[in-house]
Amino acid sequence: MAGHRIFGTSFASIYPHYVAKAERKNRSRAEVDEVIEWLTGYDAAGLAKVLADEVDMETFFADAPAFSPQASLITGVICGHRVEEIEDPLMQKIRYLDKLVDELARGKKMSAVLRGTAAAQSG
């Protein structure tokens, strides 16, 4: 999947879709941000900066302050593909985030979405 067009898409253009998906299911922007922070290490200021700078998805993940070592615990199907079997590392990271937001929107407890880590304090 090298060179997929999503790689050059700005994170700022995708983020509102994540938030809208969560909010449609009575979840909050803060919960979406918590999921992003858990996966990537971006805190509120870092997330605000990447949104303001409109960095592309490739840069968003390449510059992630602390990609979660527990990301490999994210399994299942998203967009017709098993996330654990996606070979392109960047596409896999993008699909990890898609999967986490999907689980959040489906009503999973935050502790389950964040794979039972200590960061999962709400829920």
N, C-alpha and C positions, 0 to 999 in steps of 0.2 A: 504494500500500500504506500510505498515511498512516493512523496510528492502529492499526496492527497490534498485536495483543495481546502479541507478543514484546517490543515496545518497553518495556512496563511491567513485564516479567518481571525479577526480580532476577538479576544476573549470578551471584550466589552460588548460585542454584538451577540454573544451567546449567553452571557450571564443573565440578562433579563428573562430569557426563556427558562433558565433553571429556577429563578425566583418565581416566575408566573406559574410554573408547573407545581411548585411546592405550595404556593399560596392558594391555588385552586383546590388543594386538598387540606386546607386549614393548617398548613405549616408556615413558618415565618422566614423572612429574609435572613434573620439572625441564625436560624438553623441551617440554611444553605451556606452561609458564611462559615459556620462551625464545621460543616462537612468539608468545605474547601480548605480551611485551616488545618484540619486533621490530615487531609491527604497531601497537601503541598507545603505546609508550614507558613503560608502567607498570613500575617496578622491583619487587623483591620486597616492599619496604615498602608501596609504592603499591597493589600487587595485594592484599596482606593487608588493607589498609584498605578497599578497595572490597568485598572479600568480607565483612569484619566489619560494614561499614555497610549491606550488602545493597542497594547502589545498583542502580537499574534499568538495563536495557541502554542506554536513551537517554542517561542520565547517564554511564554507563560510557564510552561513546564520545565524548560531548560534552566530558567532562573529561579525555580521554586526553592525557597530557603531550606526546606527540610522535607523532602518527599518521604512519606510514611513508609517505614520498613515493614509495616503490617499490610501494605497494599496487596501483597500476594494472597491475603486471606479473602479478597474480594473475588467471588466466583459467581457464575450464573450467565444468563443470556441477556444481551442488550443489542438491539439493532440486528437481531438474527445471528449474532456471533457469541460464542462462549468467551468471556473476557480473559479467562486464564489461558486460552489457546491462541490469542492474537499475537502474531509474531513481531510486528513492528512495535518497538518500545514506545514510541510517541503515541501511536494509535491506541495502544493498550492503556496508557495513562489517561487519554481522553475518555476512553470507554469506562475506565474505573470511575471517573468523576460522573459520567452519565449514569452509571449503575447506582452510585451512592445517592444521587439526587432522585432517581427513580424509586429507590427503596424508601427514602424519606417521604416522598409523595404518596407512596403506598401505605403509609401509616406505621412503618416499623419504628420501634423505640430507638431513640438516638443511641443508646448503648449497643444495640444490635447493628445499627448502621455503621458505627465507628468500631465495629469488631471487638466490643467489650473492653476497649482500652480505658485507661484512667481519664483520658480527655472527655469521655462520654459522661458528663455530669448531669445532663438534663434528660431525664426519661428513663 
